[in-house]
Structure formats: structure tokens, C-alpha cells
Amino acid sequence: MIVFGPVPSRRLGRSLGINNIPPKHCSYSCLYCQVGPTNATEIRPHAFYEPEHLFDEVAKHLEKLERCGETVDYLTFVPDGEPTLDVGLGRAIELLRVLDIKIAVISNASLISERQVREHLKLADWVSLKVDAVDRSIWQHINRPHEELDLELILSGMLIFAGEFTGTLATETMLLEDINTEQDSVQRLTLFLQKLAPEIVYLAIPTRPTADSNVRAANPETLTRVYQTVNEVMPRVELLTGYEGNVFSSTGDFVEDILAITAVHPMRKDAVMKLLEKNHQDWRAVEVLLSQGKLQEVDYQGYSFYVRSSL
């Protein structure tokens, strides 16, 4: 599915997702990725979907939502891979401007040393850049980057972009216990964030099933320590540690909605129940998708999540 949602976003309100990258084209294969490991990382941007096709899909989805009385706060490029691998990203953003809805891009920042990538990102209203670590060994451990990527070039590219971007800049750091939570590495991260000066710093922990099942989220004590360290010097720091909620929107077609959403955003069981209620259906609709192999059930931290099957 190219367009899904809107889904409840802790950062962007009601976010309509745009999946401009087919699975799983990415420059990283992060330990905590919610859509699974990357079989082969890549760093050369190329064409995937035509920008005009992306625009048409978004416009059609918005028409369905409008008929159902649903609203959207952001059009968000948050695909199955890294959005800046799409050479048509900038053109797609330009086309979507006529819809008069703010546009966001959530990027891992791995290609930001490239001028053209920065030019594409500058067209958005809101950009989030991943910065899980500023230490090379930790970065390699967590993000498992393409072998040609250079962390120093990435960090330099982020600083250049921050100086040019006129929209809202955010960063996101995923905190994994005993990997990037040692105080020395947190201090170095904080020093870099001071130089970057984003409007908001998000500190996150995994809240959905991860690519590596051995990954542990930072415990409450660690999370508090890291938050306090960063908050001492940054003007706005927020935690992304809670469940997003169950306010998933409906186009009126339950099967289309759940398969689109769960392709990139695993849904907890109580959220699925709410979506069923909106469509006046019962749990049998889910059982059918499970029996057909289109949907999978995953247990994580005591909750049942539902993800779209890759088969």
C-alpha cells in the first residue's frame, strides 16, 4: 500500500502515511526496525514510484477520508525503507503542496551529506533526523549501515542541513539498554545535539516488535537519566515511550484499512478492535485475514500486535 491511515502519531497528530519506498529498500538495517531486517542495504537513490502516481494515490485516499468525515494533520513520508532513496521525493512534495496539508519526512539521515537529498528535505515543513549515536562503533552496532556510509559525513551533513532548513527540525534517538545508554556516549550525543540545535529532541524506546528480538528498551531509571542529561542543555525534549492510542481512521473498508496500516505500522489488538467498531464488523474479519495468511499475530511486551504478512 502506498498510502495508509491516518494513524495516531505522537509527533504529528493525525498522520497520513506515504509509503514511497517498496519494502525493504534502506541504507540501514537497524536492530529495532519495526518492519524487519534489511536483506541488502543500499545508498544509491533511484526511481521507485512516479511522483504523479504518489500524488494521485494520496488525493484518492483523502477523498475517501473526507466522505467519512476524517481529518489529516500531516502528509508524512514514512515508508518501509529510507525515503530519501527516492530520487522523486522532492517532486512528490512539490505536487502535494496543492492539497494544502503540511508535509513531514521521517529520515534516518544516512544520505544527508548529499546536496540533492538536502534540497529535497528542505521542501518539507517538518523533518525528523535519526541520531541514535555519534560514536562510530555504537552507530554500526545499532543501525548496521551500508558499508560505504561514513558517520562523520552524516553528522556534518546534518549540521549543514540544520543551517539551511527553515521548517521544523526534530531529531529522534532510540534508546537501547546497555548499547547507547552509557553516560559517556549520552554526553557526546548531547554535545552534538547542542550544535545541531533542533527545535525538538525525541528520546524513544521500542514499543512495537523489533527486527532483533534480543533488543531491550532502556529501563525507566536509564530513561530518566538520559532525559535529564539532554534536557539540561536542550530547550525541548520529549519522550516517545507510550502507546500512540487507538484513534486509527477508517475509509469504510476494514480490510483495506488494516492491511494498509499494518504494512508499516503494527497495530495493537485494542486498536484493531476500535477499527472494527468503526466499520461495524466483529473479530471474525480479523480471523479471516489470519487464516488467509494476510495478517500475522505477534506477541510483544505482553500485548498482541497485528502486522501484514510479507507473503
HUHUWO-V250459 format. One line per field, one symbol per residue. ss: DSSP state (2 for helix, 1 for strand, 0 for the rest). phi: phi as a letter, one per 30 degrees, with the letter a starting at -180 (. if undefined). A space follows every 50 residues. Layout:
ss = ???
phi = ???
//
This chain:
ss = 00111111100011111100000000000000000000000000010000 22222222222222222000000111100000222100222222222220 01111110000000222222200001111100000222222220000000 22222222222222000111111101000000222222222222220001 11110000000000001002222222222220000011110000000000 00022222222200001122222222220000022222222000111111 00111111000
phi = .dbbjdcdcdcbiccddccdbddbdadcbdecedcjdcdbdbbceadccd eddedddddddddddddciccbcbcbdbddbcdddddcedddddddeddh bebbbcbdidcdddeddddddddddbbccdbdacceddedddchdedddb dddddddddddedcdcdccbbbbccceicbcdddddddddddddddhddb cccbbdbbecdcdddcdededdedddedddddbcdbbbccbcddjcdddb cjbddddddddddbbecdedddddddedchbcdeddedddddidbbcbca hibccbbdddd
//
